[in-house]
């Protein structure tokens, strides 16, 4: 898959700590390269790549999210004409519930805390109900020729979380993330709200001894196009 962006591995820590805190999530015993934050240098494109192994040795279930994070200057949604992503990954997993996903965080103003977190789950293994626990099923939708099931829940932090779950395993994604935003009800997302971050990573529910390995996970090319 072609790309106009190239990943800069020097921007990622080569030796992350055993347990890295990130927002509401914890990366459990990551190995190799993990991009937790990456700032765009300039221009319309950004690229990154993460290679890591996540292992859970806790006896209880644990949710982890290891992310490559594109830090944006907050940008009103109504000024974004397109947000083209070229996202690819390879992974293997033992017996556990896990998913590869993209997500976007949105706030009411440039400085406000996040109020909406749009998740797109492209591939998962294990019990899907763990990935959409307590969420309300809304409908089946077609986004860019891919069938998704749409769920929605308000999490314990008061954040609305619309979640698109692919009905078929996707090994890559190339398309406009704004198609997911445009599908959501105006009651959910006000176009005057601000996009804060764009992230890719893993959502993991695990038990002792399980592992999830991902290589070449990241966005090879992201373009934020102006409104026509």
N, C-alpha and C positions, 0 to 999 in steps of 0.2 A: 504494500500500500504506500503510495507516494506521500511525501510530506515536504512542506517548505520550512519546517522547524527542525532543529536538532537538539537533543537532550544534552544538558550540561551537567555531567555527573559531579563536577567539582562543587556544585552548590548543595549537595546532599552530604550529611555527616556519614563518614565511613564506619564509625564505631558508635552507634547509638547506645544509650544506657539500657540496662536490662529491662527496666519498665519505664516507658516514656509517657508522661501525662500529656494529653492533648484534648483541650476543651472538656467535654463531658466523658471522653473516652480514654482508654488506656491501651497502648500497644504493648502486648505481653511478650517479653523476651525476643525482640526483633534481632535479626542477624543480617549481615551484609549492609546494603545501602537502603536507607529509609529517608525519603524526602518528607519532612513534616511541614516545612514552610519554604516557599520559593517565590521570590519577588521578580516580577517582570522587569527586564532592563529597559525596555522601550519598544516602540513600534506596535504593530497590530497582532503579532504572533508571539506565542510563548510555548516552550517545550520542556518536558522533564521526563525522567525515567527512574523508577524505583525497582530494586531487586531485594527481596527480603523473604525470610522464613519466620512465621509466627508460630510459636509453640505454647501450649497451655498446659501447665503442670498442676494447676489448681484442681481440687476435687469437685468444686462447684462449677456451674455454668458461668460463662463469662462472655460479655460482649466486648469486642475490640474493634477499633477502626484505625487502620494505618492509612494515612492519606498523603498524597501529593497535593499540595495546596497552592493554588494560584491566587496570590494576594492582589486584589483589585483596588484601585481607587473607586470608592462606591459610585455606582453609575445607575441613573434612573432606568427602569426597564423600558419605558416608552422611547428612550433614545437608542436602544439596541435594536438594530435591524436584523442582525443574525449573529449566532454564536456557533460557528462551525467547529466540530470536534472530530479528531481522528484518534481514536482510542483503541489500544490493542493490548493483549495480555496472554500469558500462558500460566496455567496453574495446575497443581495436583493437591489432593486432600485425602486425609484418612476419614474415618467414619465420624462425621460431624456436620452440623448445619453451618453453612458459610455461603457468602455471596460476594461477587464482584459488582461494584456499583459506581455510579457517578452521582454527585449531589451538588446542589446550588443552595447557598444561604442568602436570605433576603431580609431586609429590615425596612421599617417605615420611613426612616430618614438615613442620611449618610452616617450619623453617629449613634443611632439607636441600636439596642441589642437585636439579635436575630429573632424574627417572629414566624418565619416560614422556612422550612427545609425541604426542598424538592429532591426526592431520591428516585433514581432509575437503576433498578437491579437487572443486570444483563445476563447473569449466570449464577446459578446457586446449586448447592448439593444439600442433601438431608431434608429435614422437615421444614417446608415453607412457612408453616404457621408460626415458627419461632421468629421469622423475619418480619412478619406483619402482625405480631401479637397485639391484641386489643384493637386492631385497626378495623374500620368499617369498609367492607367491599362496596365499591360504587358502580363500576361498569367495566366492560371490556372495550378497549380502544385500539385503533391502528395508528401508529406513529411512524412515518417513514417506511411503511410496508412491513413493520414488525408488530405482531399482536401483543398487547400488554393488558394485564389486569391492573386496574387502578384502585388503590386503597387510600384511606385517610385516617389519621389519628392525631390527637393533641397529646404531646408527651408530658412528662412530669415537670418540665420547665415551662410549660405553656406555649410551646412552639407547635404550630400546625405542620404536620408532616404528610404531604401527599406522596404516595409511593407507587411508582410504575414498576410492575414485575413482569419481565418478558416471559411469554408462554413457551418460548423455544430457546435453547441454549445459543447464546451469541458469543462468538470468539473474538469479535471486534465490533467497533461501532464507528461509523462515519456519518455525520449528519448535523442538523441544526438543533441544539438544545432548546432553542426558543420555541420549537414546535411543542415541547412538553408544557412550557409556560403558557403558551397561547391556548392550549386545550383546557386549562383549569378555569374554573368559574371566576368571574370578576368578584364574587363574594369571598373567594379564597385569596386571590392576588390582585391588588390594585396596581395598575400600570405606572402609578406615580411612585411606587416603592423602589428601593435601591438594591441592586445586586451587590453583594459583598464578597463572596468567595465562590470559586468553582473548584471542586475537589474530585479525586478518584481514589478508590481504595477498597478495603475489605470490611465486611460486616461479618463477625464471627460469633457463633454460639458453640461453645466447646465443653468437653469434659476432660479429665486427666488423661494425658498420654497422646492426645490427638495433635495433629500438626497441619498447617496449611502453608504451602509454598507457592510463591508467585514470582515469576521472572518477567522482566520487560513490561511492567505495568505502568501505564502513564499516558499522558496525552502527547502525541507526537506533534500535533499542530492544533492550535486554537486560534481562531480569528474572530475578533469582535467587529463585525461590520457595521457601518453607519446606517441609519435609517434612510431609505431612499426617498 
